[in-house]
Amino acid sequence: MADTTPYTGSNFTADLPPGSLISQDGQLQWAGLLIGPGTPFAVDRTGLSGWEDLPEYDSSDAERPTSHGSWPGSRFAKPRKIGGTIVLMPGWNDTAGPVRALRQALALLDEERWLTVRLHGELLTVRARIAQRVVPADQGFATQGSSRMSIQWLASDPRRYAVAEQTVSTTAPQPESGLVWPLTWPLKWGEAKSTGDAVAENTGSAATHPVISFLGPCSQPTVTDRVNRRRLRYAIDLAAGDELVVDTGAGTVTLNNSASRRHTAMADSSPEELFALEPGRTDLSFRPDSASPQALMTVRWRSAEW
């Protein structure tokens, strides 16, 4: 496929949706720059390092003072380092454009961008920053613009996420209509309009942190993981149109996208950072203290892989 990337007037540091530029296996997208087949930036045959590897981790194992071995403790992954060699092969009539694009895209930035890779039809993505860029200014680079450059990204969150975000919603539980008089056989008790329960499926191999929003009117919005019994509960009354957003990954609780309300967490509420969706099925229950039929809980997440 011929390269049709416009190198004039493009913003290659733009935080585009992950995978939005990728069209085939072997391509990777860094912010607004596409790398791989069909571009002037070929990935060396050695591929990427650190992409399919388990990240390094810290362990809290404690040695046994009077026996062999140690007591197993928690293990927490360190940031993921992703590296590779990019072969710059610009066209004969356009050397400066790709070089400037790389210079812009591979700059030192404070904010993370999406780094997305497609292999075997699967798109996985991380939030990362450029950690290293090594471009030898040799004779080939000086005369033709060709070069073999080394690039390294650093992802503060080592988990790789599915590109597609999943969503599930439920209203608060609503009672059954009950028996209708006069009674007739067979008896019909009616059906509940809403059970207040929802199922979140994490198809990956690593726990993922959801974003949970509560929409009023309701009082003391509460969500419970019915398996491990972790709970998020907040002592706050939400009026119609009010929205309380809990980002469990960032550990933030925000009312109407402006004011922090993390201090409203009740005594039996788990720390937000510990409320994660383990691999597989998670059964969630929305149980506010009181709510109107319009009260709504929405859960958003991306399946995560190591």
Protein Blocks (a to p, Z undefined) as FASTA:
>chain_A
ZZfbdfehpafkbccdehklpcbehiacehjacedehiabdcdfklpghklpccddddfb
dcdfkbghjdddddddddddddddddddddfklmklmmmmmmmmmcccfbdcdddddeeh
iacddddddfbdcdddbfklmmnopacdddddddfblcdcdfbdcddddddddddebjad
dddddddebjafbgoiacdddfbfbdcddddddddddehiadddfklopacdddddddeh
iacdddfknopacehhlaacklmpcfklccfklmccdehjdddddddfbdcfkbccdddd
ddddZZ
